[in-house]
């Protein structure tokens, strides 16, 4: 589980006496779960998934978003004999 946050204090000063100050922010949270292990003496498996959430309020800078990303993955490796290892995998991503 990982959290990333960003907050910025911005002051725009132009030739007018009033300066404008705002506080854009962005937040992100990432969760990942994975498993791995031997299925047989010759086959190993790695499988897992991630879920990410991002939101931001930077309207003063022209952007605002709230999004979620989901991914799943799997990998098999097969060793028919010692010097040879065959690896196959798949990954699926979904972005809201």
N, C-alpha and C positions, 0 to 999 in steps of 0.2 A: 504494500500500500504506500503510495507516494502522493504528497500534496505539494503543489507549487502555487505560490501566490505572488502577485506583483501589485504594488500600489505606488503611484507616482504623484508628486505634488508639482503642479505646473502653474506658473504665474506668467501671464502674457502682459508685457508692458509695451505700450505704444506711446504715442505722443500725448495722449489724453492723461489727465491726472488720475483717473481711476484704473487700477490694475485688476485684471480678472484672474481669480485663482480657482482651480478645480482639481479634483482628485480622481483621475481614471484608475480603474483596477481591473485585474483579471485573476481568475482562480482556475486551477486544474487539479483533478483528482484521478489517479490511475490505480486500478486494482488488477492484479494478475494472479492466476492460479494455474499451476502446472504439475503434471505427474510424469515420472519417467521410471523405467525399469526394464528388466529382462522378461520377455514373454516366454521365450524358450532359450536354450543355450546359444542359438544362432540368430535370434530376433530380439531387437530392443525397440522400445516405443517411447516417444516423447509426445505429450498432448497437453493442450492447455487453452486458456482464453484470457483476454483482457477486456476491461471495461474502462473507458475514459470519459470524464465529464469536464467540460470547459464552459465558463461563462465570463462575460466581460461587460463593463459599462464604460465605454469611452465615447459617449455621444458627442462630447466636445471635440473629439478628434475625428468624428465621422463614422464611428463603428460601434456596434453593440451586438452581442451574440450569446447564444446559449445552445450548446451542441453536445451530442453524445456520440462516442465511437465504440464499436464492438468488434472484436476480432477473435477468431478461433484458429487453432493450428494443430497439425499432427505430423509426426515424422516416424517412419519405420526404417531401421537399418537391418540388413540381412547379410550374414557372413557365411556363404556356402562352403568356403574353405579359407584357411588362415590368411593368405596374402590378398584376398579379395573381399571388399565390403561394398554392398549395393545400398544406396540411400534413396528414399522417395519421401516426398512431403507435400503437404497442401496447406494453404492459408486462405481464410475467408475474412473479408473486411466489410463492415457496414458503417456508413457515416450518415447521421441524421442531418 
